[in-house]
Amino acid sequence: MQIPHEESKASRYVSISMGIASVYHNQAISAAELIEIADKALYQAKEQGRDCAVISKPDKKELES
């Protein structure tokens, strides 16, 4: 849609970066932990140049703690 974003130092246009996290229904993980994983994925997306999505899932260490 190329919506202008004149105040941005990152891009001339509005963009979106997404951090996506998922788990299987039988994995024991709290909502807060899942949000933390999605947040880390979001910052990875921004580090990769923004305007993209990073999909993440908890590793075994996160599920065991």
PAZAPA-4460 file (N, C-alpha, C; in steps of 0.05 Angstrom, whole numbers, plus 32768, in hexadecimal, padded with zeros to 4 digits):
% residues 65
    n_x    n_y    n_z   ca_x   ca_y   ca_z    c_x    c_y    c_z   seq   type   mol
   8011   7FE8   8000   8000   8000   8000   8011   8019   8000     1      M     A
   802B   8016   8007   803E   802D   8008   8033   8045   8016     2      Q     A
   802B   8041   802F   8021   8056   8040   803A   8066   804A     3      I     A
   803B   8080   8044   8052   8090   804B   8057   8090   806A     4      P     A
   8070   808F   8071   8078   8091   808D   808F   80A4   808F     5      H     A
   8089   80BD   808D   809D   80D2   808A   80B0   80D6   80A2     6      E     A
   80A6   80CF   80B9   80B6   80D2   80D2   80C9   80BB   80D7     7      E     A
   80C6   80A5   80C9   80D6   808D   80CE   80F2   808F   80C3     8      S     A
   8105   8085   80D3   8121   8084   80CA   8126   8069   80BD     9      K     A
   8114   8056   80C0   8118   803B   80B5   810E   8038   8098    10      A     A
   80F8   8045   8092   80EC   8042   8077   80DB   8059   8070    11      S     A
   80D8   805F   8057   80C7   8074   804D   80AA   806D   8051    12      R     A
   80A4   8053   8052   8089   8049   8053   8084   8039   806D    13      Y     A
   806B   8037   8075   8063   8027   808B   8069   800A   8084    14      V     A
   8076   7FFB   8097   807C   7FDF   8092   8074   7FD0   80AB    15      S     A
   8075   7FB5   80A9   806E   7FA5   80C0   8083   7F8F   80C4    16      I     A
   808B   7F8C   80DC   809C   7F76   80E4   808C   7F65   80F8    17      S     A
   808E   7F4B   80F5   807E   7F39   8106   8090   7F24   8113    18      M     A
   808A   7F1E   812C   8096   7F08   813A   8080   7EF4   8140    19      G     A
   8083   7EDC   8136   806E   7EC8   8138   8079   7EB0   8148    20      I     A
   806A   7EA7   815C   8072   7E90   816C   805B   7E7C   816D    21      A     A
   8063   7E62   816D   804E   7E4D   816E   8059   7E36   817E    22      S     A
   8046   7E27   8189   804C   7E0F   8198   8037   7DFA   8191    23      V     A
   803D   7DE1   8196   8029   7DCC   8193   8017   7DCC   81AC    24      Y     A
   7FFF   7DC3   81AA   7FEC   7DC3   81C0   7FF5   7DB4   81D8    25      H     A
   8007   7DA1   81D5   8010   7D91   81EC   802A   7D9B   81F9    26      N     A
   8034   7DB2   81F0   804C   7DBE   81FB   8045   7DCF   8213    27      Q     A
   8053   7DCB   8229   804D   7DDA   8241   805D   7DF4   8240    28      A     A
   804F   7E0A   823A   805C   7E24   8239   8047   7E39   8241    29      I     A
   804F   7E4D   8250   803C   7E61   8259   8038   7E76   8243    30      S     A
   8022   7E84   8245   801D   7E9A   8232   8033   7EAE   8232    31      A     A
   803D   7EB5   824A   8052   7EC9   824C   806C   7EBF   823E    32      A     A
   8072   7EA5   8240   808A   7E9A   8232   8086   7E9B   8214    33      E     A
   806E   7E95   820B   8068   7E95   81EE   806B   7EB2   81E3    34      L     A
   8061   7EC5   81F2   8063   7EE1   81EA   8080   7EEA   81E9    35      I     A
   8090   7EE1   81FC   80AD   7EE7   81FD   80BB   7EDC   81E4    36      E     A
   80B4   7EC4   81DC   80C0   7EB8   81C4   80B7   7EC8   81AB    37      I     A
   809E   7ED0   81A9   8095   7EE0   8193   80A3   7EFB   8192    38      A     A
   80A7   7F07   81AA   80B5   7F21   81AC   80D2   7F1E   81A1    39      D     A
   80DF   7F09   81A8   80FB   7F05   819E   80FA   7F02   8180    40      K     A
   80E6   7EF4   8176   80E4   7EF1   8159   80DF   7F0C   814B    41      A     A
   80CF   7F1D   8158   80CA   7F38   814D   80E4   7F47   814A    42      L     A
   80F5   7F47   815F   810E   7F56   815D   8121   7F49   8149    43      Y     A
   811F   7F2F   8145   812F   7F23   812F   8126   7F2D   8114    44      Q     A
   810C   7F30   8111   8101   7F3A   80F8   810A   7F57   80F3    45      A     A
   810A   7F67   8108   8114   7F83   8105   8131   7F84   80FE    46      K     A
   8141   7F72   810A   815E   7F71   8104   8163   7F68   80E7    47      E     A
   8151   7F59   80DC   8154   7F4F   80C1   814C   7F63   80AC    48      Q     A
   8147   7F7B   80B4   8141   7F90   80A1   8124   7F9A   80A2    49      G     A
   8115   7F90   80B5   80F9   7F98   80B8   80E8   7F8F   80A0    50      R     A
   80CE   7F93   80A2   80BB   7F8C   808D   80BC   7F6F   8086    51      D     A
   80BE   7F5E   809C   80BE   7F41   8098   80B3   7F33   80B1    52      C     A
   80B0   7F19   80AF   80A7   7F0A   80C6   80BB   7EF4   80CD    53      A     A
   80BE   7EEF   80E7   80CF   7ED9   80F0   80BD   7EC7   8101    54      V     A
   80BE   7EAD   80FA   80AE   7E99   8108   80C1   7E8A   811B    55      I     A
   80B8   7E87   8134   80C9   7E7A   8148   80B8   7E66   8158    56      S     A
   80C5   7E53   8164   80B8   7E41   8177   80CB   7E3C   818E    57      K     A
   80C1   7E35   81A5   80D3   7E31   81BB   80E6   7E1A   81B7    58      P     A
   80FF   7E1C   81BF   8111   7E05   81BD   810D   7DF3   81D5    59      D     A
   811A   7DDD   81D5   8116   7DC9   81EB   811E   7DD5   8206    60      K     A
   8133   7DE5   8207   813B   7DF1   8221   8124   7E02   822D    61      K     A
   8117   7E12   821C   8101   7E23   8225   80E9   7E12   822F    62      E     A
   80E5   7DFB   8222   80CF   7DEA   822A   80D5   7DDA   8244    63      L     A
   80EE   7DD5   8249   80F6   7DC6   8261   80F7   7DD6   827A    64      E     A
   80FA   7DF0   8277   80FD   7E01   828F   80E2   7E08   829B    65      S     A
***
